[in-house]
Amino acid sequence: MHRRSLLVAIVLFAGMALSAQEKAANLPSEETVNAFLQQTFGYDSTVTWKITAIKPSIAEGLAEVNVMLSNAQGQSGTTLYVTPDGKHALTGEIMPFGAKPYEPAKEALLKGINGPARGPEKSPVTIVEFSDLQCPHCKDAQPVIDKLLAEEPNAKFVFQNYPLPMHNWAAKAAYYADCVGRSSNDAFWKFVQGTFDQQANLTESNADEKLAAIADAAGVKGADVAVCAAKPDTKSRVDKSVALGTSVGVTGTPTVYVNGRRIGNVVGVPPEVLKGLVEFAGKQ
């Protein structure tokens, strides 16, 4: 509670309107962030990190630094909010606020989603998942989402590609997935599951061969999908999906939105709570 109160105080203090140049001037350098991370995590030789973004926060005056941490147990994303003087960093999440706090994200998603969907088109609830096919956490989330959709058949679900830059075959898998989805909606879901099932066997060097075989098994012609995956317009579609996710606050995968309400760790949310969130959103 104390940390949240401190964050609110800093956000209010930093709430003065700043010019674009002033915002840029308040961003810490990559060198400074790396030095901070070295001081913070350097004691543990098993921990590595990658800075994925340094940008102005939605809270005026604060800088948002997105970092992907890795160790023997896996990967996790974290966000730091750096104060204008560069002397303090807070971890946590800045939540949307207002009478309808999730409406802006909901509207942005409904306008920008371009991925395969299942469920009623006119559903009052739209669930959007941003996923990375190389991400082990996304694989773990799949049965959770499948169970939720089985229990909430009247919800619409949309899959959006969000390949993370530190994954060496994730972007290629996203290109294949996009092409499969445009070829056959039914084959798409089989392709996603097949890729998760083969996740441990896929590498940067064998990705084309494995992904084409998974596409064949899903019911579409893998050779045709491979040609489609190499086209510039396919990359453009995936880039738009990533840009959409980033615009609504995605910093890691999987990230799920229920009518614009962000759920960062869907695996850690009890099933009854997820079901309650969907049913509550449908009544609004």
Summary of the structure (lengths in Angstrom):
residues: 284
radius of gyration: 19.9
end to end distance: 28.9
largest distance: 57.4
contacts: 870
relative contact order: 0.13
helix: 49%
strand: 18%
